[in-house]
Amino acid sequence: MTVPRAQPIGSLLRPDAVKRAREDAAAGAITPAELKRAEDAAVDAALAAQAAAGLDVATDGEMRRGHFTGALSEAVDGLTEVPAAAQDWYGRHPEDRLRYTHGRAVTGRLRRRRSLAQEEWVYARAAARGLGVALKQTLPSPLMMQTYWSPDLSTDAYADPFDMFADAAALLRDEVRDLVALGCPYVQIDAPELALLVDPAVRESFVARGIDPDRMLTEGVELIASVVDVPGAAYGLHLCRGNREGHWLATGGYAEIASAVFRRAGAFGTFLLEYDDARSGGFEPLADVPDDTAVVLGLVSTKRPGLEDEDELLARIDDASRHHPRDLLALSPQCGFASTLAGNPLTPEDQAAKLALVGRVARRAWPA
């Protein structure tokens, strides 16, 4: 298989113009058409920036979303604006914590209201013409609806959270079918909830909310795989340990979930794995990845502005190749630059430098 060596993950920093336009549209100060013009301009710039960085694949930067789950959570009925679960996010120092309370919860059955993903894909496909870069479309895992699950507020609609996940999976599978019919060649499913399970404290937090971690790694992985049971496209599965304004949720290597995820999620031809610091552990679990499956190494951090050393990145790629075939490896940032509207603590210039680093190191690691 041909592996695109230099890839983004998904989101890019939202320009201030988009943030203002979203606020103005919510307040009724501008029309939907004016909001779309701001989003269109941001997508145009995002695609051009990725092409200029030398990436082989680009996304629309998720410019039309407020949260990376938006292609699902912002396009369905069944959620209510009400304070729900709170989480502690961690930074580089023990005192650096972010307490975040989710502002929405599932209170009704999930039903698709519109297709945000198709809007994203159709516009990006046209805007990318002539840029010399392929496109992929990102979608959230159905299990990411756990973000909006509340044992106090959601059980009238779903007595079992896995029934909610199953409904989300059905909606996403329809979305994938429509995207493939529109010519989308590459769909990436973002499933950070699986990598969170490497951390015992996070597993306990799922149990406290009535979500069984063991079912997530069995029934849950099978639901995720069912989303991409659609011929005609390539599929990737992205795992990370949380990404919000430079903070993270979990720590631990992939060994805890490798056999469950890498073997059970056989529908995916590519795994995109966070590996930007010691929290992700070593490369040994890559031995559990099937021999015909690509691995995109997320070695470049989107959580902080400093640039990684090119030679050190090359050495880490060499290290990973001792556990998985080098011709099935590629390079990316560890996650998006703006999984939420606020984005990570980097400037647009930092982001451009990080993307260019990915492109440059990939060309050195896998010369044509």
C-alpha positions as CSV (number, residue, x, y, z in Angstrom):
1,M,0.0,0.0,0.0
2,T,1.1,3.6,-0.6
3,V,1.3,5.4,2.8
4,P,1.0,9.2,2.8
5,R,4.1,10.1,4.8
6,A,3.3,13.6,6.0
7,Q,-0.2,14.0,7.5
8,P,-2.1,16.4,9.7
9,I,-4.6,15.0,12.3
10,G,-7.6,17.2,11.8
11,S,-8.2,20.6,13.4
12,L,-6.2,23.8,12.9
13,L,-6.3,27.0,14.9
14,R,-9.5,29.0,14.1
15,P,-8.7,32.5,12.8
16,D,-10.1,35.3,15.0
17,A,-12.4,36.2,12.1
18,V,-14.1,32.8,12.4
19,K,-14.4,33.0,16.2
20,R,-16.0,36.5,15.9
21,A,-18.3,35.4,13.1
22,R,-19.6,32.4,15.2
23,E,-20.3,34.8,18.1
24,D,-22.0,37.3,15.9
25,A,-24.1,34.5,14.2
26,A,-25.2,33.2,17.6
27,A,-26.2,36.7,18.6
28,G,-28.1,37.2,15.4
29,A,-25.8,40.0,14.4
30,I,-24.9,38.4,11.0
31,T,-26.7,36.1,8.6
32,P,-25.9,32.4,8.1
33,A,-24.5,33.3,4.7
34,E,-22.0,35.8,6.3
35,L,-20.9,33.1,8.7
36,K,-20.4,30.7,5.9
37,R,-18.2,33.2,4.0
38,A,-16.0,33.5,7.1
39,E,-15.7,29.7,7.4
40,D,-15.1,29.3,3.7
41,A,-12.2,31.8,3.8
42,A,-10.7,30.0,6.8
43,V,-10.9,26.6,5.0
44,D,-9.2,28.1,1.9
45,A,-6.4,29.4,4.1
46,A,-6.1,26.1,6.0
47,L,-5.8,24.0,2.8
48,A,-3.2,26.4,1.3
49,A,-1.2,26.3,4.6
50,Q,-1.1,22.5,4.6
51,A,0.0,22.3,1.0
52,A,2.7,24.9,1.6
53,A,4.0,22.8,4.5
54,G,4.6,19.9,2.2
55,L,2.0,17.6,3.6
56,D,0.7,14.7,1.5
57,V,-2.8,14.9,3.0
58,A,-4.8,17.8,4.2
59,T,-8.1,18.4,6.1
60,D,-10.4,21.5,6.1
61,G,-9.0,22.3,9.5
62,E,-12.4,21.6,11.1
63,M,-13.2,25.3,10.7
64,R,-16.9,24.8,10.7
65,R,-16.9,23.0,14.1
66,G,-16.8,24.3,17.6
67,H,-15.5,21.0,18.9
68,F,-13.8,18.1,17.1
69,T,-16.9,16.0,17.7
70,G,-19.0,18.6,15.9
71,A,-19.7,16.5,12.8
72,L,-21.8,14.4,15.2
73,S,-22.6,16.4,18.3
74,E,-23.4,19.7,16.5
75,A,-25.5,18.0,13.8
76,V,-27.9,15.9,15.8
77,D,-31.0,16.4,18.0
78,G,-31.0,14.9,21.5
79,L,-28.6,17.2,23.4
80,T,-29.6,19.9,25.8
81,E,-27.7,23.0,26.9
82,V,-27.2,22.1,30.6
83,P,-24.1,21.7,32.7
84,A,-23.0,18.0,32.7
85,A,-19.8,16.2,33.5
86,A,-16.8,18.0,34.8
87,Q,-13.2,16.9,34.1
88,D,-9.7,17.8,35.3
89,W,-7.2,18.4,32.5
90,Y,-3.5,18.3,33.2
91,G,-0.5,20.3,32.0
92,R,3.2,20.0,32.0
93,H,3.5,20.9,35.7
94,P,1.5,19.5,38.7
95,E,0.0,22.9,39.4
96,D,-1.1,23.4,35.8
97,R,-4.7,22.1,35.8
98,L,-7.8,23.0,33.8
99,R,-11.2,22.3,35.3
100,Y,-13.8,22.1,32.5
101,T,-17.5,21.4,32.8
102,H,-19.3,20.3,29.7
103,G,-22.2,22.5,28.8
104,R,-24.4,20.0,27.1
105,A,-25.8,16.6,27.9
106,V,-27.7,13.9,26.0
107,T,-31.3,14.1,27.2
108,G,-33.2,12.6,24.2
109,R,-32.7,10.0,21.4
110,L,-30.1,11.0,18.9
111,R,-31.4,11.9,15.4
112,R,-29.5,13.5,12.6
113,R,-30.6,17.1,12.0
114,R,-28.2,17.9,9.1
115,S,-24.9,16.7,7.6
116,L,-22.0,18.9,8.7
117,A,-19.5,16.4,7.3
118,Q,-20.9,16.6,3.8
119,E,-20.8,20.3,3.9
120,E,-17.1,20.2,5.0
121,W,-16.2,17.6,2.3
122,V,-17.9,19.1,-0.7
123,Y,-16.5,22.6,-0.1
124,A,-12.9,21.3,0.7
125,R,-12.9,19.1,-2.4
126,A,-13.6,22.0,-4.6
127,A,-11.2,24.4,-2.7
128,A,-8.3,22.0,-2.8
129,R,-8.2,21.7,-6.6
130,G,-4.8,22.7,-7.9
131,L,-3.1,22.6,-4.5
132,G,-1.4,19.2,-5.1
133,V,-2.6,17.7,-1.8
134,A,-4.9,14.8,-1.1
135,L,-7.8,15.2,1.3
136,K,-9.2,13.3,4.2
137,Q,-12.4,13.8,6.2
138,T,-12.4,13.4,10.0
139,L,-15.3,12.1,12.0
140,P,-15.6,11.4,15.7
141,S,-15.9,7.9,17.2
142,P,-19.5,7.1,18.2
143,L,-18.1,6.4,21.7
144,M,-17.1,10.1,22.0
145,M,-20.7,10.7,22.8
146,Q,-19.5,9.6,26.3
147,T,-18.5,13.3,26.6
148,Y,-22.2,14.2,26.7
149,W,-23.4,11.2,28.8
150,S,-24.7,12.0,32.2
151,P,-26.0,9.3,34.6
152,D,-28.4,11.9,36.0
153,L,-29.7,13.4,32.8
154,S,-29.3,10.8,30.0
155,T,-30.8,7.6,31.4
156,D,-34.4,8.6,30.5
157,A,-33.4,8.5,26.8
158,Y,-30.9,5.7,27.1
159,A,-30.9,3.3,30.0
160,D,-27.6,1.9,28.7
161,P,-24.9,4.2,27.4
162,F,-24.0,1.6,24.8
163,D,-27.4,1.9,23.2
164,M,-26.5,5.6,22.7
165,F,-23.2,4.6,21.2
166,A,-25.0,2.2,18.9
167,D,-27.4,5.0,17.7
168,A,-24.4,7.3,17.1
169,A,-22.6,4.5,15.2
170,A,-25.6,4.1,12.9
171,L,-25.7,7.8,12.2
172,L,-22.0,7.9,11.5
173,R,-22.2,4.9,9.2
174,D,-24.8,6.7,7.1
175,E,-22.5,9.7,7.1
176,V,-19.6,7.6,5.8
177,R,-21.8,6.1,3.1
178,D,-22.8,9.5,1.9
179,L,-19.2,10.8,2.0
180,V,-17.9,7.8,0.0
181,A,-20.7,8.3,-2.5
182,L,-19.5,11.9,-2.9
183,G,-16.0,10.7,-3.7
184,C,-14.2,11.0,-0.3
185,P,-11.2,8.6,-0.5
186,Y,-10.0,8.7,3.1
187,V,-12.0,8.9,6.3
188,Q,-10.3,9.2,9.8
189,I,-12.2,8.3,12.9
190,D,-11.0,10.1,16.0
191,A,-11.3,7.9,19.1
192,P,-9.4,9.4,22.0
193,E,-11.7,7.7,24.5
194,L,-9.9,4.4,23.7
195,A,-6.4,5.7,24.6
196,L,-7.8,7.3,27.7
197,L,-8.4,3.7,29.0
198,V,-4.6,3.2,29.5
199,D,-4.9,5.3,32.7
200,P,-6.5,3.5,35.7
201,A,-7.8,6.8,37.1
202,V,-9.7,7.5,33.8
203,R,-11.1,4.0,33.8
204,E,-12.4,4.6,37.3
205,S,-14.0,7.8,36.2
206,F,-15.9,5.9,33.4
207,V,-17.1,3.3,35.9
208,A,-18.3,6.1,38.2
209,R,-20.4,7.4,35.3
210,G,-21.9,4.0,34.5
211,I,-19.7,3.3,31.5
212,D,-17.9,-0.1,31.5
213,P,-14.3,0.3,30.2
214,D,-14.1,-3.4,29.3
215,R,-17.2,-3.1,27.1
216,M,-15.6,-0.1,25.5
217,L,-12.6,-2.3,24.4
218,T,-14.9,-5.0,23.1
219,E,-18.4,-4.0,22.1
220,G,-17.2,-0.4,21.8
221,V,-14.4,-1.1,19.4
222,E,-16.7,-3.3,17.3
223,L,-19.2,-0.4,17.1
224,I,-16.4,1.9,15.9
225,A,-15.4,-0.6,13.3
226,S,-19.0,-0.9,12.1
227,V,-18.9,2.8,11.2
228,V,-16.4,2.2,8.4
229,D,-18.0,-1.0,7.1
230,V,-18.4,0.8,3.7
231,P,-16.3,-0.2,0.7
232,G,-14.7,2.4,-1.5
233,A,-12.4,4.4,0.8
234,A,-9.4,4.1,3.1
235,Y,-9.9,4.4,6.8
236,G,-7.8,5.5,9.7
237,L,-8.3,5.4,13.5
238,H,-6.7,8.2,15.6
239,L,-5.9,7.7,19.3
240,C,-4.7,10.2,21.8
241,R,-5.0,11.0,25.5
242,G,-7.0,14.2,25.4
243,N,-6.3,17.5,23.9
244,R,-7.8,20.8,25.2
245,E,-6.0,24.1,25.3
246,G,-2.6,22.4,25.7
247,H,-3.8,20.0,28.4
248,W,-4.4,16.3,28.5
249,L,-6.5,13.7,30.4
250,A,-4.5,10.5,30.6
251,T,-1.1,9.0,30.8
252,G,0.2,5.5,30.0
253,G,1.5,3.4,27.1
254,Y,-0.5,1.5,24.5
255,A,0.3,-1.9,25.9
256,E,-2.9,-1.8,28.1
257,I,-5.1,-1.6,25.0
258,A,-2.9,-2.8,22.1
259,S,-4.3,-6.3,21.7
260,A,-7.9,-5.2,22.1
261,V,-7.7,-2.2,19.8
262,F,-5.1,-3.1,17.2
263,R,-6.4,-6.6,16.5
264,R,-10.2,-6.0,16.9
265,A,-10.2,-2.8,14.8
266,G,-9.2,-4.7,11.7
267,A,-11.4,-2.6,9.4
268,F,-8.9,0.2,9.6
269,G,-5.9,0.3,7.3
270,T,-4.1,3.0,9.3
271,F,-3.6,3.8,13.0
272,L,-2.7,7.4,13.8
273,L,-1.1,7.3,17.3
274,E,-0.1,10.0,19.8
275,Y,3.6,9.7,20.6
276,D,4.8,13.2,21.4
277,D,6.1,12.6,24.9
278,A,6.8,10.0,27.6
279,R,3.1,9.8,28.6
280,S,2.6,7.6,25.5
281,G,5.2,5.0,26.5
282,G,7.5,3.2,24.1
283,F,7.0,1.8,20.6
284,E,6.9,-1.9,21.7
285,P,3.1,-2.2,21.4
286,L,3.4,-1.5,17.7
287,A,4.3,-5.2,17.4
288,D,0.6,-5.9,17.9
289,V,-0.4,-3.8,14.9
290,P,-1.2,-6.2,11.9
291,D,1.6,-6.4,9.4
292,D,-0.5,-4.9,6.6
293,T,-1.6,-1.9,8.6
294,A,0.1,1.6,8.5
295,V,1.0,3.5,11.6
296,V,1.2,7.3,11.5
297,L,3.6,8.4,14.4
298,G,2.3,11.5,16.2
299,L,5.7,12.7,17.2
300,V,5.3,16.5,16.9
301,S,3.4,18.1,19.7
302,T,0.5,20.5,19.2
303,K,0.3,21.3,22.9
304,R,3.4,23.6,23.1
305,P,5.1,25.9,20.6
306,G,8.7,24.8,20.7
307,L,9.9,22.9,17.7
308,E,11.2,19.4,18.0
309,D,14.7,18.6,16.9
310,E,14.7,17.0,13.4
311,D,17.5,14.5,14.1
312,E,15.7,13.4,17.3
313,L,12.5,12.8,15.3
314,L,14.4,10.8,12.7
315,A,15.9,8.7,15.5
316,R,12.5,8.0,17.0
317,I,11.2,6.9,13.5
318,D,14.2,4.5,13.4
319,D,13.3,3.2,16.9
320,A,9.6,2.7,15.8
321,S,10.8,0.8,12.7
322,R,12.2,-1.9,15.0
323,H,8.7,-2.8,16.0
324,H,6.7,-2.2,12.7
325,P,7.9,-2.2,9.1
326,R,9.4,1.2,8.1
327,D,7.6,1.3,4.8
328,L,4.3,1.2,6.7
329,L,5.2,4.2,9.0
330,A,4.4,7.9,8.5
331,L,4.6,11.1,10.5
332,S,2.1,13.6,11.9
333,P,1.4,15.9,14.8
334,Q,0.2,14.1,17.9
335,C,-3.3,15.6,17.6
336,G,-5.1,18.6,16.2
337,F,-4.1,22.1,17.0
338,A,-7.6,23.1,18.1
339,S,-9.8,20.2,19.2
340,T,-11.9,22.9,20.7
341,L,-12.7,26.4,19.4
342,A,-10.3,28.1,21.8
343,G,-7.3,26.1,20.4
344,N,-4.0,25.2,21.9
345,P,-1.5,27.8,23.2
346,L,0.3,28.3,19.9
347,T,0.3,31.1,17.4
348,P,-0.5,30.6,13.7
349,E,3.2,31.0,13.1
350,D,4.0,28.2,15.5
351,Q,1.4,26.0,13.8
352,A,2.9,26.7,10.4
353,A,6.4,25.8,11.7
354,K,5.1,22.6,13.2
355,L,3.4,21.5,10.0
356,A,6.4,22.4,7.9
357,L,8.5,20.3,10.3
358,V,6.3,17.3,9.7
359,G,6.7,17.7,5.9
360,R,10.4,18.3,6.1
361,V,11.2,15.3,8.4
362,A,8.9,13.0,6.4
363,R,10.9,13.8,3.2
364,R,14.1,13.0,5.1
365,A,12.8,9.8,6.6
366,W,11.3,8.4,3.4
367,P,13.2,10.0,0.5
368,A,11.5,9.6,-2.9
